[in-house]
Amino acid sequence: MVFARSFSCEHCGVEVSLDAPGTTHRNHCPSCLWSRHLDRNVPGDRKADCAGGMEPIAVTVRGEGRWVLIHRCTNCGRLRLNKTAGDDNVLLLMRLAALPLTMPFLPFAPEPDPEPNGHTPTRKPRARKAKT
């Protein structure tokens, strides 16, 4: 049985070589970083029934500084980790890495609760202690 050595990205249409620097199982597009939900438990097993699009939602760093993509399936919602490859789009990787800084899960400063009349209270400055 002969396997193709490339695939066409179903998200952006780029023709992608399976040979990638830094990884043995190319399973995402180096241009848009999207993938397909093909593997169930082990990279390369191709046993998933879903076949949904896998959206790149974040990156994380493993031991020795290895960057890993976090994909979420647009069909079933399953999360998968995928090693980055040497030819991946660096600008998209940096954008994913910076995303938590632009949309934090916890606000940096709490929003004041509105008063019953609908107005937002203003903060009163603290009085400073006199130095002795």
N, C-alpha and C positions, 0 to 999 in steps of 0.2 A: 504494500500500500504506500503510495507516494503522497506526502503532505505538501501543501503550498508553503512557500517560504515567505509569504507576505499576506496581508489582509487589507481590505479597504475599511477605513474608519466609518462607522455608520452615523457618527455625529457630525464630522466635518468633511468627510469624503477623501481625505488624504490616503494615499497608498503607503502602507507601513510595513517595513521589513521586520521579520521575526528575529533577526539577528540584531541584538542591541548591546552596546557597551555597558558592562556592569550588572547584567542580569541574565539568567538562563531561560526564563519564561517571560517573554514579552507579551503582556496582556493589556496594554493601554497604548493609546495614540500619543506619540511624542509631541505632536503639534497642539492638540486641545486637551490632552491628559484624560479623556474619557475612555471607558473600557466597556466590556460586555460581561454580564453575569454568566460565565461559562463554567467556572470551577466551584465545586461544592466544599470540599474540605482541604484539599492539597493543591498548591499551585500546579497547574498543568493537567489535573485529573479530568477536566471537561465533563463533569457529571451533574452539573446544575441543570434543573428543569426550567428555570425562569427565563434566561436569555434576555433579560431587560438591560437597559442602558445603565451603566455605572458612572454616576456623576462624581467628579473629584470635589470633595467638600473641605478637605484640610490636608495638612502635612504634619508629620510628627518626626522626631529624631530618635533613632534607636542607638544602641551602644556603638562606640567608635565614630559617632557623627553621621551615621547612615540615614539619609532622608527616606521617608516612606509616605506614599500617598494613602489617604483614607478615602475610599469610594463608598457611595451609598447607592443601592439599586433603586431605580425609579419605579420598578414594578413591585417588588416585595419589601423594600426598605432595608435589606440586609447590608451590614457594613463589612467591608473587606479591606485589608491592608495589602498594598502592592509596592514593591521596591521601585525606587526611581531608577531611570536608566541615564547613561551619560549624555544622550542626545535629547533629553526632555526639554521642553520649553522653559527656560530659566525664568523668564518674566512671569509666566503663569505660576510657577512654583513659588516665587517670591510673593506674588499677590495672595496666594493661599496662606503662606506663612504669616503675612501681615494682617490677614482678615480678623483674627481675634482682637487686634488693637483697634480696629475700626468699629467693631460690633461686639463689645464685651458682653458676656452673659450676666455679669453683675455690674451695675453702674458704678463709675468712679466716685460720683457724688450723689447722695440721695436727693430725690426730688421732695420738696416740702409738700405736706398735705394741704389741700385747699381748705380755707375756712368755710363755715356753713353758708356764708353769703356769696361764695364762689370766687372770692379774691384769694390770691396766693399770698401768704404772709411774707413780709420782708424780714431778713435777718437783721437783728440788732447787733451792732459791733460790741465786742466785749470791752469792758473797761480795763485798761492796762494798770498793773500794779506799779506804784512808784518805786524806783530803785532807791535803796538806802545806802 
